């Protein structure tokens, strides 16, 4: 029987919307979720509550859910500014992400 519990979350957080995908350990998409709470509607302290709204049912005490975000969430006016990569470049790795401090200890958020 296949595992249907998400191992990590991929987020594309744009100016007007955000889309997230719940993935298993092999990278297979289990479910998708979305919101109209894009960057243009948030201040820097508004990102975590919006994210929590979408993943609250997945959070388990004493466990951290890995959330990898890309898009405008890493812009200067986003949650946390992520540096640009010079191109051409090798494919990105998680080691090149920017960590985001969260209030909820069950979240492990990074920007790519």
N, C-alpha and C positions, 0 to 999 in steps of 0.2 A: 504494500500500500504506500502510495506517495505521501510525502510530508506536505501538508497544506498550510503549515505555519510559516510566516515570513521570517527570513533570516536577516534581511536588511531591506532598506527602502531607498529608492532612487527618486530624486525630486528635480523637476524642471520648473524653477520659480521665475516666471517672467514678469513683465511690467503690469499686465492686466489679469493674469491667471496663474495658477500653479497646478501642476499635474504631478501625481506621484504614483509609483509602481511598487508593489509589494513583491519581493523576489525571494525565491528559495536559495539555498546554498549553492546551487548549480547555475544561478542566474536566470532561472525560468520565471516568467511573470505569473504570479498567482492571482493578483487582483489589481485594479486601478482605482484611483480616487482623484477628485479634482475640486478646486475651489476658485471663486472669483476674487479671492483676496491676494491679488498681485502686489508687486512692489509699490506701485503708485498709490496704493490705499493704506500703506503701513509706515510706521516709524520703526526705528531699530528695535524697540522693545515690544513690538507687535508680532514679530515673526514666530517666536516660540509658542505663544498661545494659539496661533493659527495652525501651526504644525501639530501641536498637542490635540487640537480638535479633530484632526484627521487620523491620528495614530493612537489615540488614548486606549482604544480597545485592544491594542497589541502589546501594551506595556505591562511588564511583569516586575514586581518588586525584586530588588537585588539582581536584576539583569539590565544590561544596556542594549538598546536597539540602535544599530548603526544606520545613520541617515546621511546619504551623500547628495548634496545639492549642487546644481549648476544653474546658470542663467543669470538674470539680473539681480538675484539675491546676493551675488558677490560684487555688485557694482559699488561705487563710492557712496551712493545713497541707499544701498541695500542693508542687509543684516550686518555683514562684515565685509570689508573690501578684500577681494582676492586678487593677487597680482596676475597680470597677463603673461602668457608664454610667448616667447619669440617663435615665429614660424619660419621655415619648417621646423617641426619638433617631433620627438618620439611620442608615441601614445602616452597619455597621462597615467600615472600610477597613484594609488592612495597615499603613498609617501609624499607626494607633492601637493597635498591638499592643505587648506587652512582650517584649523579647528575653531569651533565656535563654542564659547562658554554658554552653558545652559543652566537654568535654575533647577530643572527637573533632572535628577541624577540618572534616570532611566534612559536618557537620550545621549547618544554620542553623535554629534553633528559635525560634518566637515563640508567645506565648500570646494568645488573644483572649478 
